[in-house]
Amino acid sequence: MSLLWRRLLLWGSIAVALTLIWAVARVYAEPTDTLDIGITGDDYLWMETFQTQAEAVAAYFVTIEPFKSNASLMRFFIVPTQRDLYCSRSSTISRVIVCNGTVVRDVFTEAGYDPDKILVLWNTSTYGGSGGDFVCTSYTGSQMKPVAAHECLGHTIGTLADEYLSSSFSAPNQDTWFGQCWKGEQPPDYVGTWVQRCNYPNFWRQQVLTSTGLKNSLMYSLSTPRFNTRSIEYMLPHINRMSDPFRMPPVVELAADETDGIAPLSVTLTARGVALNGGPLTYAWSWN
């Protein structure tokens, strides 16, 4: 079999596998409960500006997996307010923005909403944000949308760790997970490419393979509008405590032998997912 025919068979196999995987994924429950995200703002003079920015952030959120594939399981409550939410910067790390959580929650209670998590847009052009247990924040400058996604989707909703280096000191190696980071001496036995420097210098982070090569994750760089596969798997059980189960976006890891000659082509396709209980779900197809 020529190399050209081998490659045609390979890409045809990928298309079939993706179709099968998506069909399997559809057995997940029909939506009856949703992930509700409240969005409000502080220090806005014009509510029209707030509304435009809040809608832009909400639209951006559903372009990122796993939220893109599960947009029907999400609702956004955009509530403008003139109340002082007492947003300010941390005295120790100036880029960390915090607001008064009690006042923020009251804004939605008085409007008749009970969101799972709340994003506060602080009307300032000075970079910053934070992701707390219930309230996440973002500034409104040029990187507002990726900052809001990093803090709200990544930290507050998905409980992910930062993947950039936030400590100059190594932590103990324990061969277990620190969020989506691996804290072992060697890379984890897990699909993908892994590099060190994930929150700590000695922890490992997964890189994303795209059509243009290896890319970092949104938890590492704001210029990468995606979460890596390990991050998505880690996020889903946390999301599913607030909503009907999110589906894992189809992910195919492919290995193929393209050796010239008459030997048969060996193809293995593996789809990784997450079961309704948060456990691993794997499907594999192999043929010659």
N, C-alpha and C positions, 0 to 999 in steps of 0.2 A: 504494500500500500504506500502510495507516495506521501510525502510530507504535507502537500496541499490538502489531499483528501483526509489525512489524519486531523488536520486543524479544522476543516469543515465539520468533521464528525464531532470534534471536541466542542466547538461553539454551538452546534446543534444540540448536543447533550446538555449544555448549560441552559439553553432556552427551555428544553423539556423539563429539566429539574426545577427551574424557577416556577414554571406553571404548576407542577406537582406540589411544591412547597407552599405556594400561595393557597392552593386548594385545601391542603391540610390545615393551614392556619385559620381557615374560615370556620372551623368547628368551634372556635372560641365563642363565648356567650354573646348574645345580642345585647346591645347597650340598654340598661335600665337605670344605671347610676353613672354619674359623670365626675370627672376631675374639674372642680370649680376654682378658677383663679380670679381673685379680685384685683383690680388695678385702680389706684387713686394717686393723687399728686399733692405735693407741698410747695408753697411759695410761688404759685402760678398767679399772674395778673389776669391773663386771658384764658378762660376755660376752653375756648376753641383750640388754643394751642395744645392744651393738655389732651383734649379729645383726640386730636390728630396724632399726637405722639403715642398715646395709649393704644389706639387702633393699629398703629404701625408695629408696635411691640407684639401685640396679640397675633397679628398676621405673620410676623417673623417666627414666633414660637412654633406655629404649625407647619413650618418648612423644614424642621429638624426632627429626625427620627429619635425615639419612637413616637413622637407626638404627631408627626405627619401622617403616619399610617393609622393613627387612632384619633384623628381630629373630631370624629363624630362622638367621641367619649369625653369631649372637653367643652366647657362653657367659660366665657369671660364676662365678669361683671365690672363694667367701667363706671366708676362713681366719682364725679368731680366734687371737690369740696373747697371751701374757703377757710376751713378750720386750720389752726396751727397744729401740725403733726410733730413739731419739735424735732425735726431732722437736724442732725449735726454730724461733725466728724470726730472720730475717735482721737483722744489726746495722745495715744501711742502710735497709731498707724493712720496717717491723715487720709489715706484713700478709702478707709472703712467708714461708710455712712450708716448711721443708726437713727431710727425714729422711735417715737413713743408707741409701743405696741398696743397698749390699752386704748389710746385715743384712735389709733388706726382701726382697730377692731370695731370701735363704737361707730365709726363712719359707715361701716357696712351693716351693722346691726340696725342702725336708725334708718337705713335705706331698705331694710327688709331682706338682706342677703346674709348667707352664712357660708362664705367660701372656705375651701380647704386650705388655701394659702393666699397671701396677699403680697402684691408688688407695689411699692411706693416709688414713684418717679419724683425725684427731688429736682426742682427746676434750677439747675446750676450747670455751668459749662466746665466746671473743674472736675476732673476724672474721679470716679469712685463708685462704690457699691458694697453690698454685703449680702450674705445668704444665711439668715437665721432659721430657727426651727419653724416659725410661722410667718414671719415677715421678711421679705427680701427687698433690697433697695437698688436703685441705679441712678446715676446722674443722667442728664439729658443732652450731653454733647454728642460728638460725631460717632462715638462707639456705643451709644445708648443701647441699641438692639442686642449686639453680642454680649455686652456686660449684663444686661437684664437676663438673657438666656443662661449665661454662665452662673449667675447668682441664684436665679429663681428656679430654672429647670434643673440645673446641675446640683447646686447645694441644697436649696430649701426643699424641693420636691424629690429629687433623686438621691439626696444625701451622699453625693460623690465627694471625693477628696480632690484638692487641687493637684494637678499633675506637674505644674512648674515647681521649681525648687524654692521652698519656703523656709528651709532650715539648712544651715551650713554644717550641721552635725548629723552623723549617721545614727540610725535607730537600730535596735537589736534585730538580727535576722531570725525569723521564726517559721519560715516556710508556710505562711498563711496569708490571707488577704487583709489589706488595709484599705477598706473601700474597694475601689477597682484597681488599686495598686498591689503589687506582689512584694512582700517583704521577706524574700529568701536570698540566699547567696547566689543561686542560679535562676535564670528565667523560668517562669512557671511552665508546667506541662499543659499548655493551652495554645490554641491556634493563633497564628499571627506573628508579627515581628515585635520584639520587646527590647527596650533600651532602658538604661538606668536613669536616675534622677526623676523620681515621681514623688513629689512632696519632700522626700528625704533623698540625699545623694545616693544611697545604696538600694532604694526601692526601685521597682521596675514598672514601666508604663507601656501600654500597647500602642503601636502606631497603626494608622488606617491605610489600607491599600486601596487606592483609587485608580482611575484610568490614566491619571497623570503622575502616578508614583506614590510613594509613602507620604502620608500627611499626619500631622499631629491632631489631637482632639481639642474640642472647645474648652476642656478643663486645663489645657496646656497653653493654647494660643487663641486669642479672639479672632484671628484671621482664618481659623478653621471652623466653619459653621456645621460641625457634626460631632457626635459622640462616637467613640470607638465601640466595637462589639462588646467587649468586656464591661464597659460602662453601662451600656443598654441593658445587659443581662442583670447587672447589679441594681439598676434603677427600678426595674419592673415590679418586683415584690413590694417596694415602697409605694409606688404609684398605685398598685392594685389594692392597697389598704384603703384608698380613698375613692376608688372608682371600680366599675366592672373591669374585668381583666383586659389590659392592653395586650394586643398581639405583638409578638416579636417580628420586626421587619425581616423578610427572607434574607438570609445570609448564606452564601455558598462558598465553601472552601474547596478548591479543585486541585487535584494532582493528576498529571497525565504523562505517559511515556511517549515522547515524540521521536524516538530513535529511528533513523532511516533503515530501510530494509523490509523484509517480508514478515518480520515478527509482528504479531497482533498488537494493536494499540490497547493499553490498559488504562481505564478511566475509573476514577473514584470520585464521587460527589458526596459531600457531607453537608447537611443543613443543620445548624445549631439554633435552638430556640429555648424558650422558657415555658414550663408547664404552668397550669393555673395556680398550683401551690408554690410557685417560685422556684421549683427544682429544674434541673437541666432536661432538655428535650432534644434528642438527636435522631436524625434520619440519615441513612447512608445507602447509596447505590453503587455497585461495582460491577463492571463487566469488561470483557476483552473483545 
